[in-house]
Amino acid sequence: MDVRLLEATDDPERVICTAARNDYSAPFVGDQSFAETMATIDGQTIEEKKRNLIGRLLDHGHFGPFEHPQATFAIEGVSRSCMAQLTRHRHVSFDVQSMRYVAFDEVDPEDVRDGAMVVTPPSATDPDWVGRNQRGGGVDEETVEQREAVFRESVTSSVESYQELLDLGMAPEDARFVLPIGTEVNIVMSMNARMLMHVSDMRAAADAQWEIRELTEGVLDLAGDWCPLTFEYYEEHMKDRKNRLAP
Ligand SMILES: Cc1cc2nc3c(=O)[nH]c(=O)nc-3n(C[C@H](O)[C@H](O)[C@H](O)COP(=O)(O)OP(=O)(O)OC[C@H]3O[C@@H](n4cnc5c(N)ncnc54)[C@H](O)[C@@H]3O)c2cc1C
């Protein structure tokens, strides 16, 4: 998979701090410089003041100000299974590549056998991989070779059947019914910084599936570049705790 930051609110932590200061400020923040707005916050520099205020907001559970900055991510090549999990989050906006208007008629089924178009779960190739809800532990090499053979044969033949149905004049929207849930999809999604922390609480957690965890870690890395003080605090003090942004 590939995850990129497409667009995001400029200077998101200035927006967060200004919104939070508005709540306790008699003067109108719209008439003040940022330095004036932050004047009573502890710290020698504006950066220090921002760090202190953001840490305090997150520590006290004052999450509203984190709803103002928004980021848009482009995601390439996750499974439709992962997409189904991700799109359960109702305060995230999505655009999903259509299987009604995009036909995978050019894909060579032999490339599918080699891993194209359908996501290969690690348990199909790694004997030591132990998935959640899996009966027993790792398996021997021979078993995993069998697993991989069954998996590859199944996804290849699905794509062959799909293309055969297209050749027989079936519309992509109906032919897609034979494609596996592991079929890759591209997504654009937008959310605010609070929601990003909430999605991470749920989807970077140990009980989430490996694919959405990997995706969430990718999004978190990008969020750390975009909104550094917030996600540094989140990683250090909040991540892996019981979800608390949406009690
Ligand atoms: C490990 C794991 C396993 C899961 N297994 C299943 C499963 O087997 N079957 C299944 O169906 N789902 C499953 N889910 C999905 C899960 O139940 C949620 O639907 C999904 O994660 C969306 O998160 P959310 O409920 O926090 O809502 P979001 O849409 O992310 O909303 C964020 C918060 O807003 C508030 N909110 C939003 N809408 C409402 C509303 N209508 N009413 C009240 N409050 C609201 C809630 O506080 C919510 O936490 C699983 C999720 C995880 C992480």
The ligand as an SDF file (V2000), in Angstrom:
LIG
                    3D

 53 58  0  0  0  0  0  0  0  0999 V2000
  -10.9810   -4.4160   16.5200 C   0  0  0  0  0  0  0  0  0  0  0  0
  -12.3130   -4.0040   15.9590 C   0  0  0  0  0  0  0  0  0  0  0  0
  -13.2490   -4.9870   15.6570 C   0  0  0  0  0  0  0  0  0  0  0  0
  -14.5010   -4.6240   15.1270 C   0  0  0  0  0  0  0  0  0  0  0  0
  -15.3880   -5.5990   14.8330 N   0  0  0  0  0  0  0  0  0  0  0  0
  -16.5930   -5.2600   14.3190 C   0  0  0  0  0  0  0  0  0  0  0  0
  -17.5630   -6.2600   13.9810 C   0  0  0  0  0  0  0  0  0  0  0  0
  -17.3350   -7.4430   14.1540 O   0  0  0  0  0  0  0  0  0  0  0  0
  -18.7400   -5.8730   13.4470 N   0  0  0  0  0  0  0  0  0  0  0  0
  -19.0460   -4.5540   13.2660 C   0  0  0  0  0  0  0  0  0  0  0  0
  -20.1450   -4.2540   12.7900 O   0  0  0  0  0  0  0  0  0  0  0  0
  -18.1530   -3.5970   13.5530 N   0  0  0  0  0  0  0  0  0  0  0  0
  -16.9530   -3.9100   14.0690 C   0  0  0  0  0  0  0  0  0  0  0  0
  -16.0540   -2.9260   14.3600 N   0  0  0  0  0  0  0  0  0  0  0  0
  -16.4030   -1.5480   14.0380 C   0  0  0  0  0  0  0  0  0  0  0  0
  -16.7830   -0.7210   15.3000 C   0  0  0  0  0  0  0  0  0  0  0  0
  -17.8380   -1.3240   15.9970 O   0  0  0  0  0  0  0  0  0  0  0  0
  -17.1900    0.6980   14.9050 C   0  0  0  0  0  0  0  0  0  0  0  0
  -18.3750    0.6900   14.1580 O   0  0  0  0  0  0  0  0  0  0  0  0
  -16.1500    1.4050   14.0720 C   0  0  0  0  0  0  0  0  0  0  0  0
  -14.8630    1.1750   14.5720 O   0  0  0  0  0  0  0  0  0  0  0  0
  -16.4510    2.9060   14.0360 C   0  0  0  0  0  0  0  0  0  0  0  0
  -15.9700    3.5000   15.2330 O   0  0  0  0  0  0  0  0  0  0  0  0
  -16.8690    4.3200   16.2260 P   0  0  0  0  0  0  0  0  0  0  0  0
  -17.9960    3.5130   16.7380 O   0  0  0  0  0  0  0  0  0  0  0  0
  -15.9750    4.9250   17.2440 O   0  0  0  0  0  0  0  0  0  0  0  0
  -17.5740    5.4260   15.3490 O   0  0  0  0  0  0  0  0  0  0  0  0
  -17.0260    6.6680   14.4650 P   0  0  0  0  0  0  0  0  0  0  0  0
  -17.9000    6.6840   13.2810 O   0  0  0  0  0  0  0  0  0  0  0  0
  -15.5570    6.6050   14.2660 O   0  0  0  0  0  0  0  0  0  0  0  0
  -17.4600    7.8930   15.3380 O   0  0  0  0  0  0  0  0  0  0  0  0
  -16.6110    8.4630   16.3400 C   0  0  0  0  0  0  0  0  0  0  0  0
  -17.3790    8.6320   17.6270 C   0  0  0  0  0  0  0  0  0  0  0  0
  -18.4890    9.4960   17.4000 O   0  0  0  0  0  0  0  0  0  0  0  0
  -19.5810    9.0740   18.2260 C   0  0  0  0  0  0  0  0  0  0  0  0
  -20.7040    8.7000   17.3440 N   0  0  0  0  0  0  0  0  0  0  0  0
  -20.6790    8.6340   15.9780 C   0  0  0  0  0  0  0  0  0  0  0  0
  -21.8930    8.3220   15.5040 N   0  0  0  0  0  0  0  0  0  0  0  0
  -22.6860    8.1520   16.5730 C   0  0  0  0  0  0  0  0  0  0  0  0
  -24.0540    7.8060   16.7340 C   0  0  0  0  0  0  0  0  0  0  0  0
  -24.8560    7.5460   15.7080 N   0  0  0  0  0  0  0  0  0  0  0  0
  -24.5390    7.7430   17.9660 N   0  0  0  0  0  0  0  0  0  0  0  0
  -23.7750    7.9970   19.0560 C   0  0  0  0  0  0  0  0  0  0  0  0
  -22.4570    8.3060   18.9830 N   0  0  0  0  0  0  0  0  0  0  0  0
  -21.9250    8.3930   17.7560 C   0  0  0  0  0  0  0  0  0  0  0  0
  -19.1010    7.8740   19.0360 C   0  0  0  0  0  0  0  0  0  0  0  0
  -18.6280    8.3580   20.2730 O   0  0  0  0  0  0  0  0  0  0  0  0
  -17.9760    7.3460   18.1860 C   0  0  0  0  0  0  0  0  0  0  0  0
  -17.0000    6.6080   18.9390 O   0  0  0  0  0  0  0  0  0  0  0  0
  -14.8070   -3.2490   14.8960 C   0  0  0  0  0  0  0  0  0  0  0  0
  -13.8410   -2.2750   15.1950 C   0  0  0  0  0  0  0  0  0  0  0  0
  -12.6130   -2.6330   15.7160 C   0  0  0  0  0  0  0  0  0  0  0  0
  -11.6020   -1.5430   16.0190 C   0  0  0  0  0  0  0  0  0  0  0  0
  1  2  1  0
  2  3  1  0
  2 52  2  0
  3  4  2  0
  4  5  1  0
  4 50  1  0
  5  6  2  0
  6  7  1  0
  6 13  1  0
  7  8  2  0
  7  9  1  0
  9 10  1  0
 10 11  2  0
 10 12  1  0
 12 13  2  0
 13 14  1  0
 14 15  1  0
 14 50  1  0
 15 16  1  0
 16 17  1  0
 16 18  1  0
 18 19  1  0
 18 20  1  0
 20 21  1  0
 20 22  1  0
 22 23  1  0
 23 24  1  0
 24 25  2  0
 24 26  1  0
 24 27  1  0
 27 28  1  0
 28 29  2  0
 28 30  1  0
 28 31  1  0
 31 32  1  0
 32 33  1  0
 33 34  1  0
 33 48  1  0
 34 35  1  0
 35 36  1  0
 35 46  1  0
 36 37  1  0
 36 45  1  0
 37 38  2  0
 38 39  1  0
 39 40  1  0
 39 45  2  0
 40 41  1  0
 40 42  2  0
 42 43  1  0
 43 44  2  0
 44 45  1  0
 46 47  1  0
 46 48  1  0
 48 49  1  0
 50 51  2  0
 51 52  1  0
 52 53  1  0
M  END
$$$$
